[in-house]
Amino acid sequence: MSFLSEKLTESQYAKSVMIMVDPLLLHPDPENDLLYGEFDPEKDEDKRLIEEIQELGLLQPLLVKRHPVFPDEYIIVSGHRRYHAAKAVGLRRVEVLVMNTNTPEEQAMAKLAITVSNHSRDRSNPALLAREIEHLEASLKELRKLNPEKFKGKELRTIIAEELGVSPKTVARTKKILNNADEPTRVAFTSGKITQLEALKRVDDKLKPNHVE
């Protein structure tokens, strides 16, 4: 188990509560769609998930946090695709694990969980990897500020690489693009319109001493 997964597991179960709720009381987190795209029942993988839940039910609880505005309603942290599939099937009650988010550190852990619990193991999409790295880094910096003791002797790049199943060098190359690319290149890369190789070439050209904007 990775460093982040271990910390998240501790956070999930320390004060969490398992309950059954009406899916209408659940709200997807917009950050998830920004990272992973919207659920599409016409896509093969989403269609298969609908069929699986129709046949077997929801086998794993959704991870949620309490809604900051609406009492007795929740924001989904992990399980967005399963939530949409359960709604498509017509389930009237689903099992959820409610994370405790009373403290700033618990809130930061819930934000971190969006990537840690949902990230893809398919590394054929460098644009998705870039979005995951960016989200993880921002969440980790927030958490490190709140509790620096947890991160003593650990580099963020190494933690991110371990969690996402890539090398620290891959994280460094991706960060080079995110930190140095001009806005059009950055947007084109993170939306998947250009490859990592093309984005790196543009960044290297930009960083050359005689480069003219």
Secondary structure, 3 states (H helix, E strand, C coil): CCHHHHHHHHHHHHCCEEEEECHHHEECCHHHHHHHCCCCCCCHHHHHHHHHHHHHCCCCCEEEEECCCCCCCEEEEECHHHHHHHHHHCCCCEEEEEECCCCHHHHHHHHHHHHHHHCCCCCCCHHHHHHHHHHHHHHHHHHHHHCHHHHCCCCHHHHHHHHHCCCHHHHHHHHHHHHHCCHHHHHHHHCCCCCHHHHHHHHHHHHCCCCCC
